[in-house]
Amino acid sequence: MDLPDQCRPHLGILIRSVQRKHNLVVPTPGTILDAERSMTHKDVIVSLHLQGYTVKDIARMTHHSPRAVDNYIGTFESVLILYLFGVPPELMARLLKRGISLINEYLKLVRERYQDHQEIKEYLASKGVKI
């Protein structure tokens, strides 16, 4: 679709807004070709998890396997624990055997979701993690 240059930034804002509101990923060049930062499956899956949806429901809603959903959630929770203890992102990447860009995506989610360490501790306690 050909759009005037002044419309392109507004279209991106609109697409991201719809994605967040409806917990979906719109197939755009940014999401398919990784051309720009857009809402990812990780964002959607972790967001649904934090809203209280079950792995089974999230898998159905996002067209992922339960194993993939568990993997996204598990990595998020691991990053959350390491963040709580002040582990630098580069070390997180090494410990979790994940790329630094992935770690930074999860850290962005952590910072967006939690206001302070107490909220993180409460979440982890609700998952059975004793700190």
LUMLO-399896 format. One record per residue: x, y, z of N, C-alpha, C in turn; residue in one letter; residue number from 1. Coordinates in Angstrom, 1 decimal. Atoms other than C-alpha are relative to their C-alpha. Layout:
<rs>
+--------+--------+--------+--------+--------+--------+--------+--------+--------+------+------+
|    nc1 |    nc2 |    nc3 |   cac1 |   cac2 |   cac3 |    cc1 |    cc2 |    cc3 | dopa | gumi |
+--------+--------+--------+--------+--------+--------+--------+--------+--------+------+------+
|      X |      Y |      Z |      X |      Y |      Z |      X |      Y |      Z |    A |  NUM |
...
+--------+--------+--------+--------+--------+--------+--------+--------+--------+------+------+
</rs>
This chain:
<rs>
+--------+--------+--------+--------+--------+--------+--------+--------+--------+------+------+
|    nc1 |    nc2 |    nc3 |   cac1 |   cac2 |   cac3 |    cc1 |    cc2 |    cc3 | dopa | gumi |
+--------+--------+--------+--------+--------+--------+--------+--------+--------+------+------+
|    0.9 |   -1.2 |    0.0 |    0.0 |    0.0 |    0.0 |    0.9 |    1.2 |    0.0 |    M |    1 |
|   -0.7 |   -1.3 |    0.1 |    1.4 |    3.4 |   -1.0 |   -0.6 |    1.0 |    0.8 |    D |    2 |
|    0.5 |   -1.1 |   -0.9 |    1.0 |    6.0 |    1.7 |    0.9 |    1.2 |   -0.1 |    L |    3 |
|   -0.9 |   -1.2 |   -0.1 |    2.3 |    9.6 |    1.9 |    0.9 |   -0.2 |    1.2 |    P |    4 |
|   -1.0 |    0.1 |   -1.1 |    5.4 |    9.8 |    4.1 |   -0.5 |    0.5 |    1.3 |    D |    5 |
|    0.5 |   -0.5 |   -1.3 |    3.6 |   11.9 |    6.7 |   -1.0 |   -0.9 |    0.6 |    Q |    6 |
|    1.0 |    0.9 |   -0.6 |    1.0 |    9.1 |    7.2 |    0.7 |   -1.2 |    0.6 |    C |    7 |
|   -0.6 |    1.2 |   -0.5 |    3.5 |    6.3 |    7.9 |    0.2 |   -0.1 |    1.5 |    R |    8 |
|   -0.1 |    0.1 |   -1.4 |    4.3 |    7.1 |   11.5 |   -1.3 |   -0.2 |    0.7 |    P |    9 |
|    1.3 |    0.1 |   -0.6 |    0.6 |    7.4 |   12.3 |   -0.6 |   -1.4 |   -0.2 |    H |   10 |
|    0.4 |    1.4 |    0.3 |   -0.1 |    4.0 |   10.7 |    0.6 |   -0.9 |    1.0 |    L |   11 |
|   -0.7 |    0.9 |   -1.0 |    2.5 |    2.4 |   12.9 |   -0.5 |    0.1 |    1.4 |    G |   12 |
|    0.6 |   -0.2 |   -1.3 |    1.0 |    3.9 |   16.0 |   -1.3 |   -0.7 |    0.1 |    I |   13 |
|    1.3 |    0.6 |    0.0 |   -2.4 |    2.7 |   15.0 |    0.1 |   -1.5 |    0.1 |    L |   14 |
|   -0.2 |    1.4 |    0.0 |   -1.2 |   -0.8 |   14.3 |    0.4 |   -0.5 |    1.3 |    I |   15 |
|   -0.5 |    0.4 |   -1.3 |    0.7 |   -1.1 |   17.6 |   -1.2 |    0.1 |    1.0 |    R |   16 |
|    1.1 |   -0.2 |   -0.9 |   -2.4 |    0.2 |   19.4 |   -1.0 |   -1.2 |   -0.1 |    S |   17 |
|    1.0 |    1.2 |    0.3 |   -4.7 |   -2.5 |   17.8 |    0.6 |   -1.3 |    0.5 |    V |   18 |
|   -0.7 |    1.2 |   -0.5 |   -2.1 |   -5.2 |   18.6 |   -0.1 |   -0.1 |    1.5 |    Q |   19 |
|    0.0 |    0.1 |   -1.5 |   -1.9 |   -4.3 |   22.3 |   -1.4 |   -0.2 |    0.5 |    R |   20 |
|    1.4 |    0.0 |   -0.4 |   -5.7 |   -3.8 |   22.6 |   -0.5 |   -1.4 |   -0.1 |    K |   21 |
|    0.6 |    1.3 |    0.4 |   -6.5 |   -7.2 |   21.0 |    1.0 |   -1.2 |    0.2 |    H |   22 |
|   -1.0 |    1.1 |   -0.3 |   -3.4 |   -9.2 |   22.1 |    0.3 |   -0.8 |   -1.3 |    N |   23 |
|   -0.3 |    0.7 |    1.2 |   -2.4 |  -10.1 |   18.5 |    1.2 |    0.7 |   -0.7 |    L |   24 |
|   -1.1 |   -0.5 |    0.8 |    0.5 |   -9.6 |   16.1 |   -0.5 |    0.1 |   -1.4 |    V |   25 |
|    0.4 |   -0.3 |    1.3 |   -0.4 |   -8.0 |   12.8 |    1.2 |   -0.3 |   -0.9 |    V |   26 |
|   -1.2 |    0.3 |    0.9 |    1.8 |   -9.4 |    9.9 |    0.3 |    1.2 |   -0.8 |    P |   27 |
|   -0.5 |   -1.2 |    0.7 |    3.6 |   -6.3 |    8.8 |    1.4 |   -0.3 |   -0.4 |    T |   28 |
|   -1.5 |    0.2 |    0.3 |    7.1 |   -6.0 |    7.2 |    0.8 |    0.0 |    1.3 |    P |   29 |
|   -0.8 |   -0.1 |   -1.3 |    8.3 |   -5.1 |   10.8 |   -0.1 |   -1.3 |    0.7 |    G |   30 |
|    0.1 |    1.2 |   -0.7 |    6.9 |   -8.3 |   12.3 |    0.5 |   -1.2 |   -0.8 |    T |   31 |
|   -0.5 |    1.2 |    0.8 |    7.8 |  -10.6 |    9.4 |    1.5 |    0.1 |   -0.3 |    I |   32 |
|   -1.4 |   -0.2 |    0.4 |   11.1 |   -9.1 |    8.4 |    0.9 |    0.6 |    1.1 |    L |   33 |
|   -0.7 |   -0.6 |   -1.1 |   12.1 |   -7.7 |   11.8 |    0.6 |    1.4 |   -0.4 |    D |   34 |
|   -0.5 |   -1.3 |    0.5 |   12.4 |   -4.3 |   10.1 |   -0.1 |    1.1 |    1.1 |    A |   35 |
|    0.1 |   -1.0 |   -1.1 |   11.3 |   -2.3 |   13.2 |   -0.6 |   -0.7 |    1.2 |    E |   36 |
|    0.5 |    0.5 |   -1.3 |   10.3 |   -2.8 |   16.8 |   -1.5 |    0.1 |   -0.1 |    R |   37 |
|    1.5 |    0.1 |   -0.1 |    6.7 |   -3.9 |   17.0 |   -0.3 |   -1.0 |    1.1 |    S |   38 |
|    0.4 |    0.9 |   -1.0 |    4.7 |   -6.0 |   19.4 |    0.3 |   -1.4 |   -0.5 |    M |   39 |
|   -0.4 |    1.3 |    0.4 |    6.1 |   -9.5 |   19.3 |   -0.9 |   -1.1 |    0.7 |    T |   40 |
|    0.7 |    1.1 |   -0.6 |    4.7 |  -12.9 |   20.2 |    0.3 |   -0.1 |    1.5 |    H |   41 |
|   -0.4 |    0.0 |   -1.4 |    6.7 |  -12.7 |   23.4 |   -0.8 |    1.0 |    0.8 |    K |   42 |
|    0.8 |   -1.0 |   -0.7 |    4.9 |   -9.5 |   24.4 |   -1.4 |   -0.4 |    0.2 |    D |   43 |
|    1.4 |    0.5 |   -0.1 |    1.5 |  -11.0 |   23.7 |   -0.1 |   -1.1 |    1.0 |    V |   44 |
|    0.1 |    1.2 |   -0.9 |    2.2 |  -14.3 |   25.5 |    0.3 |    0.4 |    1.4 |    I |   45 |
|   -0.3 |   -0.4 |   -1.4 |    3.8 |  -12.7 |   28.6 |   -1.2 |    0.9 |    0.5 |    V |   46 |
|    1.1 |   -0.8 |   -0.4 |    1.0 |  -10.1 |   28.7 |   -1.2 |   -0.8 |    0.4 |    S |   47 |
|    1.2 |    0.9 |   -0.3 |   -1.7 |  -12.8 |   28.6 |    0.3 |   -0.8 |    1.3 |    L |   48 |
|   -0.4 |    0.8 |   -1.3 |    0.2 |  -14.8 |   31.3 |   -0.2 |    0.9 |    1.2 |    H |   49 |
|    0.1 |   -0.9 |   -1.2 |    0.4 |  -11.8 |   33.6 |   -1.5 |    0.5 |    0.2 |    L |   50 |
|    1.5 |   -0.3 |   -0.3 |   -3.4 |  -11.2 |   33.1 |   -0.7 |   -1.2 |    0.6 |    Q |   51 |
|    0.5 |    1.2 |   -0.7 |   -3.9 |  -14.7 |   34.5 |   -0.5 |   -1.1 |   -0.9 |    G |   52 |
|    0.4 |    1.1 |    0.9 |   -4.6 |  -16.8 |   31.4 |    0.9 |   -1.2 |    0.2 |    Y |   53 |
|   -0.8 |    1.2 |   -0.1 |   -3.5 |  -20.4 |   31.5 |    0.8 |   -0.2 |   -1.3 |    T |   54 |
|   -0.9 |    0.3 |    1.2 |   -0.8 |  -21.8 |   29.2 |   -0.9 |   -0.6 |   -1.1 |    V |   55 |
|    0.9 |    0.6 |    1.0 |   -3.5 |  -23.8 |   27.4 |   -0.8 |    1.0 |   -0.7 |    K |   56 |
|    0.8 |   -1.0 |    0.6 |   -5.6 |  -20.8 |   26.8 |    0.9 |    0.9 |   -0.9 |    D |   57 |
|   -0.9 |   -0.8 |    0.7 |   -2.6 |  -18.7 |   25.7 |    0.4 |   -0.7 |   -1.3 |    I |   58 |
|   -0.4 |    0.7 |    1.2 |   -1.5 |  -21.4 |   23.3 |   -1.1 |    0.0 |   -1.1 |    A |   59 |
|    1.1 |    0.0 |    1.0 |   -4.9 |  -21.6 |   21.7 |   -0.2 |    1.4 |   -0.6 |    R |   60 |
|    0.2 |   -1.3 |    0.4 |   -5.2 |  -17.8 |   21.5 |    1.1 |    0.5 |   -0.9 |    M |   61 |
|   -1.1 |   -0.5 |    0.8 |   -1.8 |  -17.2 |   20.0 |    0.5 |   -1.0 |   -1.1 |    T |   62 |
|   -0.3 |    1.1 |    1.0 |   -1.6 |  -20.4 |   17.8 |    1.5 |   -0.4 |    0.2 |    H |   63 |
|   -1.3 |    0.6 |   -0.4 |    1.6 |  -21.6 |   19.7 |   -0.3 |   -1.3 |    0.7 |    H |   64 |
|    0.1 |    1.2 |   -0.8 |    2.3 |  -24.9 |   21.3 |    0.1 |    0.4 |    1.4 |    S |   65 |
|   -0.1 |   -0.2 |   -1.4 |    1.9 |  -25.1 |   25.0 |    1.5 |    0.0 |    0.5 |    P |   66 |
|   -1.5 |    0.0 |   -0.3 |    5.7 |  -25.9 |   25.1 |    0.6 |    1.3 |   -0.3 |    R |   67 |
|   -0.5 |   -1.3 |    0.3 |    6.5 |  -22.7 |   23.3 |   -0.4 |    1.1 |    1.0 |    A |   68 |
|    0.5 |   -0.9 |   -0.9 |    4.3 |  -20.7 |   25.6 |    0.7 |   -0.1 |    1.4 |    V |   69 |
|   -0.8 |    0.2 |   -1.2 |    6.0 |  -22.3 |   28.6 |    1.4 |    0.5 |   -0.1 |    D |   70 |
|   -1.3 |   -0.5 |    0.2 |    9.3 |  -21.4 |   27.2 |    0.1 |    1.5 |    0.1 |    N |   71 |
|    0.1 |   -1.5 |   -0.1 |    8.4 |  -17.7 |   26.7 |   -0.2 |    0.4 |    1.5 |    Y |   72 |
|    0.3 |   -0.4 |   -1.3 |    7.0 |  -17.5 |   30.2 |    1.2 |   -0.4 |    1.0 |    I |   73 |
|   -1.1 |    0.4 |   -0.8 |    9.9 |  -19.4 |   31.8 |    1.2 |    0.9 |   -0.2 |    G |   74 |
|   -1.1 |   -0.9 |    0.3 |   12.5 |  -17.2 |   30.1 |   -0.3 |    1.4 |    0.7 |    T |   75 |
|    0.4 |   -1.3 |   -0.7 |   10.6 |  -14.1 |   31.3 |    0.2 |   -0.1 |    1.5 |    F |   76 |
|   -0.2 |    0.2 |   -1.5 |   10.5 |  -15.4 |   34.9 |    1.4 |   -0.1 |    0.4 |    E |   77 |
|   -1.5 |    0.1 |   -0.3 |   14.2 |  -16.2 |   34.8 |    0.6 |    1.4 |   -0.1 |    S |   78 |
|   -0.5 |   -1.3 |    0.2 |   15.0 |  -12.7 |   33.5 |   -0.5 |    0.8 |    1.2 |    V |   79 |
|    0.6 |   -0.8 |   -1.2 |   12.7 |  -11.3 |   36.3 |    0.8 |   -0.3 |    1.2 |    L |   80 |
|   -0.8 |    0.4 |   -1.2 |   14.6 |  -13.2 |   39.0 |    1.4 |    0.6 |   -0.1 |    I |   81 |
|   -1.3 |   -0.6 |    0.2 |   18.0 |  -12.1 |   37.6 |    0.0 |    1.5 |    0.1 |    L |   82 |
|    0.2 |   -1.5 |   -0.1 |   16.8 |   -8.5 |   37.3 |   -0.1 |    0.4 |    1.5 |    Y |   83 |
|    0.2 |   -0.3 |   -1.4 |   15.7 |   -8.6 |   40.9 |    1.3 |    0.0 |    0.8 |    L |   84 |
|   -1.3 |    0.1 |   -0.7 |   19.2 |   -9.5 |   42.0 |    1.1 |    0.8 |   -0.7 |    F |   85 |
|   -0.9 |   -0.9 |    0.6 |   20.8 |   -6.9 |   39.8 |    1.1 |   -0.6 |   -1.0 |    G |   86 |
|   -1.0 |    0.7 |    0.9 |   22.5 |   -9.3 |   37.3 |    0.0 |    0.9 |   -1.3 |    V |   87 |
|   -0.1 |   -0.8 |    1.3 |   23.7 |   -7.3 |   34.2 |   -0.6 |   -0.8 |   -1.2 |    P |   88 |
|    0.6 |    0.7 |    1.2 |   21.9 |   -8.1 |   30.9 |    1.0 |   -0.9 |   -0.7 |    P |   89 |
|   -1.0 |    0.9 |    0.7 |   25.1 |   -9.5 |   29.3 |    0.2 |   -1.3 |    0.7 |    E |   90 |
|   -0.2 |    1.2 |   -0.7 |   25.5 |  -12.0 |   32.1 |   -1.3 |   -0.8 |    0.0 |    L |   91 |
|    1.2 |    0.8 |    0.1 |   21.8 |  -12.9 |   32.0 |    0.0 |   -0.8 |   -1.3 |    M |   92 |
|    0.0 |    0.7 |    1.3 |   22.2 |  -13.7 |   28.3 |    0.9 |   -1.2 |    0.0 |    A |   93 |
|   -0.9 |    1.2 |   -0.1 |   25.1 |  -16.0 |   29.1 |   -0.6 |   -1.1 |    0.9 |    R |   94 |
|    0.6 |    1.0 |   -0.9 |   23.4 |  -17.7 |   32.0 |   -1.2 |   -0.7 |   -0.6 |    L |   95 |
|    1.2 |    0.5 |    0.6 |   20.2 |  -18.2 |   30.1 |    0.2 |   -0.6 |   -1.4 |    L |   96 |
|   -0.3 |    0.5 |    1.4 |   21.9 |  -19.1 |   26.8 |   -1.0 |    0.6 |   -1.0 |    K |   97 |
|    0.8 |   -0.8 |    0.9 |   19.9 |  -16.4 |   25.0 |    0.7 |    1.2 |   -0.5 |    R |   98 |
|   -0.6 |   -1.2 |    0.5 |   20.8 |  -13.5 |   22.9 |   -0.3 |    1.3 |    0.8 |    G |   99 |
|    0.1 |   -1.3 |   -0.8 |   21.3 |  -10.0 |   24.4 |   -1.3 |    0.7 |   -0.4 |    I |  100 |
|    1.2 |   -0.7 |    0.5 |   18.5 |   -8.6 |   22.2 |   -1.3 |   -0.6 |    0.6 |    S |  101 |
|    1.2 |    0.6 |   -0.6 |   16.0 |  -11.1 |   23.6 |    0.0 |    0.3 |    1.5 |    L |  102 |
|    0.0 |   -0.4 |   -1.5 |   17.1 |  -10.4 |   27.2 |   -0.5 |    1.5 |    0.1 |    I |  103 |
|    0.5 |   -1.4 |   -0.1 |   16.6 |   -6.7 |   26.5 |   -1.5 |    0.2 |   -0.3 |    N |  104 |
|    1.5 |    0.0 |    0.2 |   13.1 |   -7.3 |   25.2 |   -0.7 |   -0.4 |    1.2 |    E |  105 |
|    0.7 |    0.4 |   -1.3 |   12.2 |   -9.1 |   28.4 |    0.2 |    1.0 |    1.0 |    Y |  106 |
|   -0.2 |   -1.1 |   -1.0 |   13.8 |   -6.4 |   30.5 |   -0.9 |    1.2 |   -0.3 |    L |  107 |
|    0.9 |   -1.0 |    0.3 |   11.7 |   -3.9 |   28.7 |   -1.4 |   -0.3 |    0.5 |    K |  108 |
|    1.3 |    0.4 |   -0.6 |    8.6 |   -5.9 |   29.6 |    0.0 |    0.1 |    1.5 |    L |  109 |
|   -0.1 |   -0.1 |   -1.5 |    9.8 |   -6.1 |   33.2 |   -0.2 |    1.4 |    0.5 |    V |  110 |
|    0.1 |   -1.4 |   -0.4 |   10.2 |   -2.4 |   33.4 |   -1.4 |    0.6 |   -0.2 |    R |  111 |
|    1.4 |   -0.5 |    0.3 |    6.8 |   -1.7 |   31.8 |   -1.0 |   -0.5 |    1.0 |    E |  112 |
|    1.0 |    0.7 |   -0.8 |    5.0 |   -4.1 |   34.1 |    0.1 |    0.3 |    1.5 |    R |  113 |
|   -0.2 |   -0.1 |   -1.4 |    6.6 |   -3.6 |   37.5 |    0.5 |    1.3 |    0.4 |    Y |  114 |
|   -0.5 |   -1.3 |   -0.5 |    7.0 |   -0.4 |   39.4 |    1.2 |   -0.1 |    0.9 |    Q |  115 |
|   -1.1 |    0.1 |   -0.9 |    9.4 |   -1.7 |   42.0 |    0.3 |   -1.5 |    0.3 |    D |  116 |
|   -0.4 |    1.4 |   -0.3 |   11.1 |   -4.8 |   43.4 |   -1.0 |   -0.7 |    0.9 |    H |  117 |
|    1.0 |    0.7 |   -0.8 |    8.3 |   -5.5 |   45.9 |   -1.0 |   -0.7 |   -0.9 |    Q |  118 |
|    1.0 |    0.6 |    0.9 |    5.8 |   -6.1 |   43.0 |    0.6 |   -1.3 |   -0.6 |    E |  119 |
|   -0.6 |    1.2 |    0.6 |    8.3 |   -8.5 |   41.4 |    0.0 |   -1.1 |    1.1 |    I |  120 |
|    0.0 |    1.1 |   -1.0 |    8.7 |  -10.4 |   44.7 |   -1.3 |   -0.6 |    0.3 |    K |  121 |
|    1.3 |    0.5 |   -0.2 |    5.0 |  -10.6 |   45.1 |   -0.5 |   -0.9 |   -1.1 |    E |  122 |
|    0.3 |    0.8 |    1.2 |    4.6 |  -12.0 |   41.6 |    0.7 |   -1.4 |    0.2 |    Y |  123 |
|   -0.8 |    1.2 |   -0.2 |    7.4 |  -14.5 |   42.2 |   -0.6 |   -0.9 |    1.1 |    L |  124 |
|    0.6 |    0.8 |   -1.1 |    5.9 |  -15.6 |   45.5 |   -1.3 |   -0.7 |   -0.4 |    A |  125 |
|    1.2 |    0.6 |    0.5 |    2.6 |  -16.2 |   43.8 |    0.2 |   -1.2 |   -0.9 |    S |  126 |
|   -0.5 |    1.1 |    0.9 |    4.5 |  -18.6 |   41.5 |    0.8 |   -1.0 |    0.8 |    K |  127 |
|   -0.6 |    1.0 |   -0.8 |    6.0 |  -20.4 |   44.4 |    1.5 |    0.2 |    0.2 |    G |  128 |
|   -1.5 |   -0.3 |   -0.1 |    9.5 |  -18.8 |   44.2 |    0.2 |    0.7 |    1.3 |    V |  129 |
|   -0.4 |   -0.5 |   -1.3 |   11.0 |  -18.2 |   47.6 |    1.2 |    0.8 |   -0.1 |    K |  130 |
|   -1.2 |   -0.8 |    0.1 |   13.4 |  -15.3 |   47.9 |    0.4 |    0.5 |    1.3 |    I |  131 |
+--------+--------+--------+--------+--------+--------+--------+--------+--------+------+------+
</rs>
